[in-house]
Amino acid sequence: MKIISIFVLVLSLAACQQSDEKVNKTETSESSRSTEPASSNDKKSTDSHIGHNHSQQSEGFSLLTELPYETIESDEACDEPVVIEFFAYQCPHCYTLESHAQSWKETNAGKVKFKAIPTHLGHQEFGSFLIVHHAADRLGLLDAATPALFHRIHEEKQRFNSQDEALAFLVSIGASEEDAKAALEDQENGKAAINEDFRLLSKYKISGVPTILVNHRYKFDVTKAGGYDNVFKVVDETLNLPSNCSK
């Protein structure tokens, strides 16, 4: 089966389930989120914005301190601690956060499950990245695929326009040509994986990326955490809070 037919099928499914995100089809740099800092280098402006909020609270003599995360109710349970990152490969803020995520994952390997959930944010031209992402996952090559996919879109300025391109990418990160072709044409498992991703995106009302969810109970983004450098400090903090996940 040609990969282009799988692309069309999966993109139609994804577009249907993500129509409530109301994301405008603009340039790549605009397609990430409305609640993140304006650029990958403006942590200072992010901190300034947070400081302004605290200043307003002080003027109102509030004794409340805003937490760097939102506590949510969920019926999801897990048999081990889990950190979920909702992201989009075309999102520049997600690209900036990726190096922090990689470092944290290396430090916590074997201790905490990390699950990366990609979305195209309603931009179907990036839907092929979801298919390649899940094909790499089934091949056990996601750790190699994720940084390579970010590099492909942000540094090489390339997408996937054919089965041959997707196949060549998977082979370049370590898959055999036979296995890569089988993974790309595995329509049943590909649909199931993307269905599950969009179920969680909808359930947790994810409208911007990157968004982090810890143990299905604590949700936050870069701005709420106080900047890129603080995201995984908040992850560590929330992992120690009560949840339905075993430790």
LINGIQUI-V886591 format. One line per field, one symbol per residue. ss: DSSP state (@ for helix, = for strand, . for the rest). psi: psi as a letter, one per 20 degrees, with the letter a starting at -180 (. if undefined). Layout:
ss: ???
psi: ???
//
This chain:
ss: ..@@@@@@@@@@@@@@@.@@@......@@@............@@@@@@@@@@@@@@@@@..........==......=...======....@@@@@@@@@@@@@@@@.....======.....@@@@@@@@@@@@@@@...@@@@@@@@@@@@@........@@@@@@@@@@....@@@@@@@@..@@@@@@@@@@@@@@@@@.......====...====@@@@..@@@@@@@@@@@@.....=..
psi: pqhhhgggghhggghgijhihlpqnargiikgrijrqhrijlhghghggghgghghhghjkpjpppqjrppqpqjprqjqqpppoprphiohhhghhghggggghghjpigpppppoqqjkinhijhhhgghghghghikkhhhgghhgghghhgilqaoirhhggghghhhjiqqhghgghghjmgghgggghggghghgggjloiqqqppppkkhppragghhjrghigihhghghhjrqrjpq.
//
